[in-house]
């Protein structure tokens, strides 16, 4: 009798249940695009991205905030990915077509992943270490563990940039595909070559850059004209933009209005004068501030004539000190620099400025190397001509001042140091860009044994440099400093001073020399890499405490004290003025 086989249905199935199957299907559908995206990246491109990313964590002139580091690293990694693809393209054009076995490919990906983990961890730790030390050196807030978030933010930034580049490429390819359907191949190729040639001509002859700059200027003008509602039109006749002025308040941009409406009151001037070691006998006066805006003149020459007319109207020629101030391209004249000399001389001063652009300085410097020097020359020549007409005994001290691109602009008025000391009574140049020809000539011909970051020229007989956190080192060479005096103030940590295209392929002397007091020792020059780091530092140079980077404040006291000290000026007076300036501007710098 045969045995009966009874099939019993179990409640615990061996495979996935019907309810679980849809979940796995959904997960597969969700992860498929991710895997598809991941598999679309080329290994050679990822190697380039990894190398470029790690290089962004090398030490720099100043520490970087988390967001800036993330954007910088992400942008650089995206460029590295593109560079890797470019190398692969050249390899294919050269006939290199490696045929890797599947096992070798898998091993290569494992090696790349391991190398990436080790390299990124090591460079992130290095970055955290040097940034913490740099922050302590500059008196900044300590870096926190949150800095590690710079890595994922950088990777997201790089991914977005790569995807945008792909989208542009796909769009261009589809446009070309559509055109090929409707245009004969011969005509298509002809039009393509003509288009490429036209674009090349527009780029090479500067037309494309001119269009770009024109567009940016229109945007900047619109923003500048909105002004600041908190600024009030001056009523003092000594100011441009007042009811008596030849310059209308409406024609002044944001920085022009800031310049003419600011400054110490007569009560503040009198209070400071009374506290000096030897109070001056003369009463304080309302400082004269003259400003010729870009919108009120068709050319720098016309603007300079308007500024001179304003000097005539305000009686500036009867003041003790007349400063020709070359503003930054946006029209900014540093208020601390102007107030410092006004307080020193009890308001017996006149300051004249001519705006020549409304673009940010770094854009103006890259786009137009001639506009700024031409404006500086036009203003000084016009003022110098009117000043020379007065009897020598009745002339005010004629001083030059400029900071950053303003210094680059002001140097345009002179052929060299000798011309500067012959036609002025002194000059104060702050954060002068390396592209300034006179500065570069003086530095390259400095006395043997002196540093590029702190040159000595002809034993400091008429020109001296301050490069520390302050300007006290102007007197390192002793008191024998002939008038007229020229003073350069620059921080070793200021990327605006050191940025130059020469950094691409040539190591500068300042990187071979001992580091300045505000820079960590051990910075190393690498071709292209150092140029890229210093370029990125340009955008952060002012985001550090006063006395470092591109942030100058108390240095004005020492600078003006050296170049144009009033009678009976003492170290006590200079120390007291530092306290006043620090109190007035500490929140702004």
C-alpha positions, 0 to 999 in steps of 0.5 A: 500500500503506497504512502500518501504524501500530504502537502502542507502550506507553511505560513513562513515562506522561504522567499520574499512575500508578496508585500515585500516584493513591491518595496524592493522594486521601488527601491530599485527604481529609486536607486537606478538613477543614482547608480546610472549617474555614478557610473557615468563619471569617468575614472580619469576625471575623478582622479583629476577632481581628487587631486585638485580638491586636495590641493585646495586644502593647502595653507594660504595667506589667510584662513577661510570660512566654511562656505568659502572653502566649500565653494572654492574646493567644489569649483576647483574639483569640478575644474579638475574633473574637466581637466581629467576628461581633457587629458583623456580626450588627448589620449584618445586622439593620440591613439591610446585606447586601453582595454582593461579587463573587468577584474582590473577595472573593479580593482582600479575602482577599489584602489581609487576609492581607498586613495580618495578616502586616505587623501581627503582625510589627510588633507582635511586634517592638515587644513583644519590644523593650519586654519586653527593656527592661522586664526589664532595668529590673526585673533579670529574665532577658533575653527569648530568641528563644523568645518568638516561640513566643507567637504560634503558641501564642496562635493555637492558644489562640484556635482552641480557644476559638472551637471550644469556643464553636461546640460550645456553640452547636451543642449549644444549637441541637440541644437547642432543635430537639428541644424544638420537636418535643415542645412546642407553639410557644406554650408553647415561646416562653413557657418560653423568655422565662420562662427568660431572665427568671429567669436575668436576675433571678438575675444582677442580684440577685446570686443567681447570683454568690452560688452561684458564690462559694459553690461556689468557697469550698467548693473553697478550704476543702477545699484550705486544710484540707489544709494543709502537712505540713511545718508543725509545731504550735507548742508555745510558749504564745505561739502560737495553735494550741499545746496551751494555745491556745483555737484548735485546730491543726486549725481553722487553715488553711494560712496560719494554720498558717504564721503561728503556726508561723513567726517568728525564734527567741529565738537569732536575735532575740538575735543581731540585738539584739547587733549593733545600733549601740546594743544594747538592755538588755532581753532578747529575748522570744518573739513572740506570734502570735494567729490566729483562723481562719475555721473557728473562728468563725461571724462576724467579731465572734465571731472578733474576740472569740476573738482578744482572748481569745487576747491575754488568754491570752498576756499580749499587753497587757504587750508593747511593741508590739501589731499588728493585722494584716489578712490577705489574703482567703486568710488570708495575713499576709506573714511578712516584714512580721511578722518585720521588726517582731519583729526590730526590737523584740527579740520584745517584740511581739504580732500579732493576725490574723483570717481572713475568707475562704479565696478568693484576694484578687482573687476576694474583692475582686470578689465581696464588697466588704463582707466584708473591711472588716467583718472589719477593723473587727470585729477592730480594734474588739474589740482597741481596746476591750480596749486602752483599758481598760488604764491609758494608761501601761501600754498597748503601741503599737497599730499597724495593718498590712495588705497588698493586700486586707488593707489594704482590710480594715484601712481598714474600721475607720476613717472617715478619716485623722483617726480613724486617727491618733486611735485608733492609734499608727501604721499601715503600709499596703502595696499598698493597692487603689485601691478603698479609700475613704480612700486614694482620698480622700487621693489625690484631695485631694493637695497641688497639684503632687504626683503620683497615683502619689506623693501629698503630703497636707498637706505629709506632716505625718502621712501619707506615701507611698513609691512607688519601689523601696524606701521611702526616699522616705518621707523626701523631705519631711524629718524633720518627720513627726508621730507617730502616723505613717501610711505607704503603700507602693506600687510604680508597677508594681503592678497591684493598686494601680492596677486600677479599673473607671474605667480602662475609660473614663477616663484616670487621672492616673498615666498622664499623669504621668512614669513611676515608676522601675520603669515604662517611660516612654511608656505610653499610655491607651486606652479598654477596652484599658488596663483589660484590660491592667491586669487581666491584669497582676493575675495576674502582679504578684507574678511579678517580683523583690522591690521591683517589682510586687506583690512587697514585701520590704525596704520593710517595714524602711523602713516600720516604721522610720518608723512605730514605730522602737524606742529608739536605732534607727539607719540602721545598724540598718535596713541590717543588718535589710535584710540579715537579711530579704533573706537569710531571704526572698530565695528566697520573694519 
